[in-house]
Structure formats: structure tokens, C-alpha cells
Amino acid sequence: MNRFFTGIVVLLSVWLFALTLKAASPEVEQARQHGAQGQVTFRVIDSTGRPVEKANVRATFFESDSYGYINFARGQTDTNGLFIASGKTIYDVTFDVKKDGFYSTEGQYQFYRRGEDCVQNGRWQPWNPTNTVVLKEHRNPVAMCAKEVDIRIPVRDQAIGFDLEKGDWVAPHGQGTMADLLINFTATYEGPQAFSKRIELSVSNPRDGVQAFALDRTSELMSLYAAPEEGYAPKLVDEQVRTRTKILKSSEIGKGQYLVFRVRSVTNEEGGIVSANYGKIYGPNLLDPIIEYGRMRDTDRLMFTYYLNPTPNDRNLEFDPSRNLFKDLKSTERVTDP
């Protein structure tokens, strides 16, 4: 009886939810197939909220799913940081904003909203909304040790030190001399789709640590300008377990995020930090977790991209790609596949 009653409740819940989904009006359906006129005002500001004048805006309107049916609106913002773009579209408008001395920004404004009467008289509604875009200014880009890591994990079930300044494992597994990060990898493989793997990322010194933040995917500068003073954790753990047909555990480190780290901390007698180095870690690309690890190309491998500020006590995370101290990073702030 209890199972029967539970089933009835579930069915009623589904039915009531379906009633709340309003069918699209004929005008919305017409717009989704053949397009409707859309207009939006872009309000461009810097990271402090001040209007950005003469920023170059390009807005792209798609009249159909075919690449050939697109139109562009291009122009510059006025003294109030405003630019009005209009065009015919079946769904949304994508845009990018650029100006010398700023990190470029890109994004999307969606006119179509499922279940809403968002078209009237051939126009997407609301008509001419204001979409605020943050264009981050260049503040103080600095030289960093920036490196895309794709390296073999030499041993399992053992914490191995990785030297961020040398970009290598510490001896005897590499040429590194200081264990900034400790990597402990364990795994068992029964086949390509059946495995158990775990990685622990930890630090060497009591005040060292890492913390995760959401990537700003709209901006060329995807991170904070500066590392925070507090909030660091001594370790992060990722574990993935699956059979051929089922995922039993998946705790990917920071998918859609990045890490800020503090390493090489030197403290005084009261435990206060006298000296430390800061930096950040990105994943191999924006859709991947921060740390990629496991069996790749028939070996245990580790993949990530990091930026180490070599100046002690400088929390600046703004990297100058023309001054990469490693000279081997193939991208700037945007991470590409190795």
C-alpha cells in the first residue's frame, strides 16, 4: 500500500509540474523557426564599475541554425559605456568586447525563454534590455613561471614532490629541489571503462595550501587579480570509481574551477607568515577538471597548467605572457590542449 501511495504521489507531482510548463505561443514558435527582431543595450564597465568609453563591441545574430544566415552589429561604446545592437535572431545574440589596455570579454544574451511569451509583434521581449558587461582592465601583469604540465607519474601509492619553479618532480624522480606540491596517485585498472583511481594533492609547509574558485569564462583574465590572504586548505582529494556500466564515485577536482595556491611559506615564532609565494592552476582546457590524471598513452600521467609568481609575498596573479620565465606555454590566459 505504501508503494502504491508513493507511486500516486509521484505521478501527481509530475502531472502538476507538466501543467506549469506553458506551451509556446504560435508567435514564439514562428520566431524560433524564422527569427524575430531583437535589440539589446550593452553597458560596458571596468572591474571597478566605471563606464568604458570607445570599447569595440561585436554582436552576432543568428537568423537560423545555418552559418550562412547571420548578421553582425559592430560599433563602439559612448561616454556612458553604452552600445545598442539589433538584429534578427531565432534564439540569442553572442558578443565580444575589446579595447586596448583591457582583457577581452565574450558572452551571450538569450532572448528566448522556454515557457514564456517572449515575442510580441515580431520582436523579442523585453525589447532593448540592458546587459552589463565587465571589461577587466590591465593592472600590473608580471613575469611568472608558467607551464603546461603533461608528465609521467613515476610511482604509485607514494607522495612525490613537484617543484613549481623547476617544473619537474623532485629528486630522485626529476630535477626539482623543492617539493612545493605533493602528489600521491593510486589506481587499479580492469579495462578502459572499469577502474578505480585516486589522487591527493597536498602541500609541504604548515601555512601552505590551495583553494578553488569558479573560472570567469567570459573574460580573457579568468582568475582573480590577486591571491587571497587566507582560506587555504592543506590538501585536496579526487577519486573516481566505475565499472563498465556504472559510475560508482566521481569527485573531480574543480571542474569549471581553478586553484589558487600558496607555497614556500616561512613563518615567525607566532606562526605568522614572513614570506610565501603565490600562483594559480588551470585545467588542460575549460571543460576539464583542474587536475587530469590516470592512464594515458599506456603510462600513468598528470596534466595541469600553472602560473607561479616567483616574487616572495607578491600575491599578484596577473600574468604577462610576454614574460614567461619558462618560455614554453603555448597560450596566454586561455588554456588550450597541450
C-alpha positions as CSV (number, residue, x, y, z in Angstrom):
1,M,0.0,0.0,0.0
2,N,2.8,2.4,0.8
3,R,4.5,1.8,-2.5
4,F,1.2,2.3,-4.3
5,F,0.6,5.6,-2.4
6,T,4.1,6.7,-3.2
7,G,3.6,6.0,-6.9
8,I,0.4,8.0,-7.0
9,V,2.1,11.0,-5.3
10,V,5.0,10.9,-7.8
11,L,2.5,10.7,-10.8
12,L,0.5,13.6,-9.4
13,S,3.7,15.7,-8.9
14,V,4.8,15.0,-12.5
15,W,1.3,16.0,-13.8
16,L,1.2,19.2,-11.8
17,F,4.7,20.1,-13.0
18,A,3.7,19.5,-16.6
19,L,0.7,21.9,-16.1
20,T,3.1,24.6,-15.1
21,L,5.0,24.3,-18.4
22,K,3.3,26.7,-20.6
23,A,3.2,25.8,-24.3
24,A,5.0,28.2,-26.6
25,S,2.7,30.6,-28.4
26,P,2.5,30.5,-32.2
27,E,4.4,33.7,-32.4
28,V,7.2,32.3,-30.3
29,E,7.3,29.1,-32.5
30,Q,7.4,31.3,-35.6
31,A,10.3,33.3,-34.1
32,R,12.2,30.1,-33.2
33,Q,11.9,28.9,-36.8
34,H,12.3,32.1,-38.8
35,G,13.6,34.6,-36.4
36,A,12.4,37.8,-34.8
37,Q,13.9,41.2,-34.3
38,G,16.0,41.6,-31.1
39,Q,17.6,44.6,-29.6
40,V,19.9,44.9,-26.5
41,T,21.9,47.7,-25.0
42,F,25.4,46.7,-23.8
43,R,26.6,48.6,-20.8
44,V,30.4,48.1,-20.6
45,I,32.1,48.8,-17.3
46,D,35.6,48.1,-15.8
47,S,36.2,45.9,-12.8
48,T,35.6,48.9,-10.5
49,G,32.2,49.7,-12.1
50,R,33.3,52.8,-14.2
51,P,31.9,53.1,-17.7
52,V,34.4,52.1,-20.5
53,E,34.2,54.5,-23.4
54,K,35.2,53.5,-27.0
55,A,35.2,49.8,-26.3
56,N,34.7,47.8,-29.5
57,V,31.6,45.7,-29.5
58,R,30.7,43.0,-32.0
59,A,27.3,41.4,-31.7
60,T,26.3,38.3,-33.8
61,F,22.6,37.5,-34.5
62,F,21.7,34.1,-35.9
63,E,18.7,34.1,-38.2
64,S,18.8,30.3,-38.5
65,D,20.9,27.3,-37.4
66,S,22.8,27.6,-40.7
67,Y,26.1,29.5,-40.5
68,G,25.2,31.5,-43.7
69,Y,22.3,33.2,-42.1
70,I,24.0,35.5,-39.6
71,N,24.3,39.3,-39.3
72,F,26.6,41.5,-37.2
73,A,26.2,44.7,-35.3
74,R,29.5,46.5,-34.7
75,G,30.4,49.7,-33.0
76,Q,31.9,51.5,-30.0
77,T,30.5,52.4,-26.6
78,D,29.6,56.0,-25.9
79,T,30.8,58.1,-23.0
80,N,28.4,56.2,-20.7
81,G,29.8,52.9,-21.8
82,L,26.6,52.1,-23.9
83,F,26.2,50.5,-27.3
84,I,22.9,49.4,-28.8
85,A,22.8,46.3,-31.0
86,S,19.9,45.0,-33.0
87,G,19.3,42.2,-35.5
88,K,17.1,39.3,-36.4
89,T,17.7,36.0,-34.5
90,I,16.0,32.7,-33.7
91,Y,17.4,32.5,-30.1
92,D,20.1,34.8,-28.8
93,V,22.9,37.2,-29.5
94,T,26.6,36.4,-28.9
95,F,29.1,39.2,-28.4
96,D,32.7,40.1,-27.7
97,V,34.0,43.3,-26.4
98,K,37.6,44.5,-26.8
99,K,39.8,47.6,-26.1
100,D,43.5,48.2,-25.8
101,G,44.5,48.0,-22.2
102,F,41.8,45.6,-21.2
103,Y,41.2,41.8,-21.3
104,S,38.6,40.9,-23.9
105,T,35.2,39.7,-22.8
106,E,32.8,37.5,-24.7
107,G,29.3,36.1,-23.8
108,Q,25.7,35.6,-24.8
109,Y,22.4,37.2,-24.2
110,Q,19.4,34.9,-24.6
111,F,16.2,36.3,-25.9
112,Y,14.2,33.0,-26.0
113,R,13.0,31.8,-22.6
114,R,11.2,28.5,-22.6
115,G,7.6,28.6,-21.5
116,E,7.3,32.4,-21.8
117,D,5.5,34.6,-24.3
118,C,8.7,36.4,-25.2
119,V,7.8,37.6,-28.6
120,Q,5.3,40.3,-29.5
121,N,4.6,41.9,-32.9
122,G,7.7,40.2,-34.4
123,R,10.0,41.5,-31.6
124,W,11.7,39.6,-28.8
125,Q,10.6,40.8,-25.4
126,P,11.7,42.6,-23.3
127,W,12.6,45.0,-26.0
128,N,16.1,46.6,-25.7
129,P,17.1,45.3,-22.2
130,T,20.4,46.4,-20.7
131,N,23.1,43.8,-20.5
132,T,26.1,44.8,-18.3
133,V,29.5,43.5,-19.4
134,V,32.6,43.8,-17.3
135,L,35.8,44.5,-19.2
136,K,38.7,43.9,-16.8
137,E,41.5,46.4,-17.1
138,H,45.2,45.5,-17.3
139,R,46.5,46.4,-13.9
140,N,50.0,45.1,-13.4
141,P,50.9,42.0,-15.4
142,V,54.1,40.4,-14.2
143,A,56.6,37.8,-15.2
144,M,55.7,34.3,-14.0
145,C,56.8,30.7,-14.2
146,A,54.0,29.5,-16.5
147,K,54.0,25.9,-17.6
148,E,51.6,23.3,-19.2
149,V,52.4,20.1,-17.4
150,D,52.0,16.7,-19.2
151,I,54.3,14.4,-17.2
152,R,54.6,10.7,-16.3
153,I,53.8,9.8,-12.7
154,P,56.9,7.7,-11.8
155,V,55.4,5.7,-8.8
156,R,52.0,4.9,-7.3
157,D,51.0,4.9,-3.6
158,Q,53.6,7.3,-2.6
159,A,53.7,11.1,-2.2
160,I,56.0,12.7,-4.7
161,G,57.2,16.3,-4.6
162,F,56.8,18.6,-7.6
163,D,58.9,21.7,-7.9
164,L,56.9,24.6,-9.4
165,E,60.0,26.7,-10.1
166,K,61.8,23.9,-11.9
167,G,58.7,22.5,-13.5
168,D,59.7,18.9,-12.6
169,W,59.5,16.2,-9.9
170,V,62.0,16.4,-7.1
171,A,64.9,14.0,-7.0
172,P,65.2,11.1,-7.5
173,H,62.4,11.3,-10.0
174,G,63.3,14.6,-11.6
175,Q,65.5,17.7,-11.5
176,G,63.4,19.6,-8.9
177,T,64.8,20.5,-5.5
178,M,61.8,21.9,-3.5
179,A,58.6,20.0,-3.0
180,D,56.0,22.7,-3.5
181,L,53.2,20.3,-4.2
182,L,52.9,16.6,-3.1
183,I,51.1,14.2,-5.4
184,N,50.0,10.8,-4.3
185,F,48.4,8.7,-7.0
186,T,46.8,5.3,-6.6
187,A,44.9,3.2,-9.2
188,T,43.7,-0.2,-10.3
189,Y,42.6,-0.9,-13.9
190,E,40.4,-3.8,-15.1
191,G,39.9,-2.3,-18.5
192,P,39.4,1.0,-20.4
193,Q,36.0,1.6,-18.8
194,A,36.5,-0.2,-15.4
195,F,38.9,1.4,-13.0
196,S,39.5,2.9,-9.6
197,K,41.8,5.9,-9.3
198,R,42.6,8.5,-6.6
199,I,44.9,11.4,-6.3
200,E,45.8,13.5,-3.3
201,L,47.2,17.0,-3.8
202,S,48.8,18.4,-0.7
203,V,51.5,20.9,0.4
204,S,54.8,20.8,2.3
205,N,54.6,23.6,4.8
206,P,52.1,24.3,7.6
207,R,50.9,27.6,6.1
208,D,50.9,26.4,2.5
209,G,47.7,25.5,0.8
210,V,45.2,25.6,-2.1
211,Q,41.7,26.8,-2.6
212,A,39.3,26.6,-5.5
213,F,37.4,29.4,-7.3
214,A,35.0,29.5,-10.2
215,L,36.5,30.3,-13.6
216,D,35.4,33.6,-15.1
217,R,34.8,32.0,-18.5
218,T,33.6,35.3,-20.1
219,S,36.9,37.1,-19.6
220,E,40.4,36.6,-21.0
221,L,41.5,37.0,-17.4
222,M,39.8,34.0,-15.9
223,S,41.1,34.4,-12.4
224,L,41.2,36.9,-9.5
225,Y,43.7,39.8,-9.8
226,A,45.4,38.7,-6.6
227,A,45.5,35.7,-4.4
228,P,43.6,35.9,-1.1
229,E,45.5,36.2,2.2
230,E,43.6,33.4,3.9
231,G,41.3,30.4,3.2
232,Y,43.9,27.8,2.1
233,A,43.3,24.1,2.7
234,P,46.3,21.7,3.2
235,K,45.1,19.2,0.7
236,L,42.5,18.2,-2.0
237,V,41.4,14.7,-2.9
238,D,39.9,13.4,-6.1
239,E,38.6,9.9,-6.5
240,Q,36.8,8.2,-9.4
241,V,35.5,4.6,-9.4
242,R,33.5,3.0,-12.2
243,T,32.6,-0.4,-13.7
244,R,32.0,-1.0,-17.4
245,T,28.3,0.1,-17.0
246,K,28.1,2.3,-13.9
247,I,29.9,5.3,-12.3
248,L,30.2,4.4,-8.6
249,K,32.1,7.6,-7.5
250,S,33.2,10.7,-9.2
251,S,34.6,13.7,-7.3
252,E,36.5,15.6,-9.9
253,I,38.7,18.4,-8.5
254,G,37.3,21.7,-9.6
255,K,35.5,21.1,-12.9
256,G,34.9,24.6,-14.2
257,Q,37.1,26.0,-11.5
258,Y,40.8,26.9,-10.9
259,L,43.1,26.7,-7.9
260,V,45.0,29.4,-6.1
261,F,48.0,28.2,-4.1
262,R,50.4,29.4,-1.5
263,V,53.7,27.6,-1.2
264,R,57.2,28.1,0.3
265,S,55.8,29.7,3.4
266,V,58.2,30.9,6.0
267,T,56.7,31.7,9.4
268,N,57.8,33.5,12.6
269,E,57.6,32.2,16.1
270,E,54.0,33.3,16.4
271,G,53.1,31.3,13.2
272,G,52.6,34.5,11.1
273,I,53.8,34.3,7.5
274,V,57.1,36.1,6.9
275,S,57.5,35.0,3.3
276,A,55.4,33.0,0.7
277,N,54.9,32.5,-3.0
278,Y,51.5,32.5,-4.7
279,G,50.1,31.3,-8.0
280,K,47.2,29.6,-9.8
281,I,46.4,26.3,-11.5
282,Y,44.1,25.8,-14.5
283,G,42.9,22.6,-16.1
284,P,44.1,21.4,-19.5
285,N,41.1,23.2,-21.0
286,L,38.0,24.9,-19.7
287,L,35.7,21.8,-19.8
288,D,38.1,19.6,-17.9
289,P,38.8,19.2,-14.2
290,I,41.8,21.2,-12.8
291,I,43.9,18.1,-12.4
292,E,43.8,15.4,-15.2
293,Y,45.4,12.1,-14.1
294,G,45.4,8.4,-14.8
295,R,46.4,6.1,-17.5
296,M,47.1,7.9,-20.8
297,R,49.3,6.7,-23.6
298,D,50.0,3.5,-21.7
299,T,51.5,5.3,-18.7
300,D,50.3,7.0,-15.5
301,R,50.2,10.7,-16.3
302,L,49.4,14.0,-14.7
303,M,48.2,17.1,-16.6
304,F,47.6,20.7,-15.5
305,T,48.7,24.2,-16.2
306,Y,50.1,26.5,-13.6
307,Y,51.4,30.1,-13.1
308,L,53.9,30.7,-10.2
309,N,54.7,34.3,-9.2
310,P,58.4,34.0,-8.3
311,T,58.5,37.2,-6.2
312,P,58.0,36.4,-2.5
313,N,55.0,38.0,-0.8
314,D,53.6,39.2,-4.2
315,R,50.0,37.9,-4.4
316,N,49.6,39.2,-8.0
317,L,48.0,36.6,-10.3
318,E,48.0,38.8,-13.4
319,F,50.4,37.0,-15.9
320,D,52.3,38.9,-18.6
321,P,52.5,36.3,-21.5
322,S,55.5,38.2,-23.0
323,R,57.5,37.4,-19.8
324,N,57.0,33.7,-19.3
325,L,60.1,32.6,-17.3
326,F,59.7,29.1,-18.9
327,K,59.0,30.2,-22.5
328,D,57.1,27.0,-23.2
329,L,53.5,27.9,-22.6
330,K,51.5,27.8,-25.8
331,S,48.7,30.1,-24.7
332,T,48.2,33.2,-22.6
333,E,45.4,33.3,-20.0
334,R,43.3,31.0,-22.1
335,V,44.4,27.4,-21.7
336,T,44.5,25.2,-24.8
337,D,45.0,21.5,-25.2
338,P,48.7,20.5,-24.7
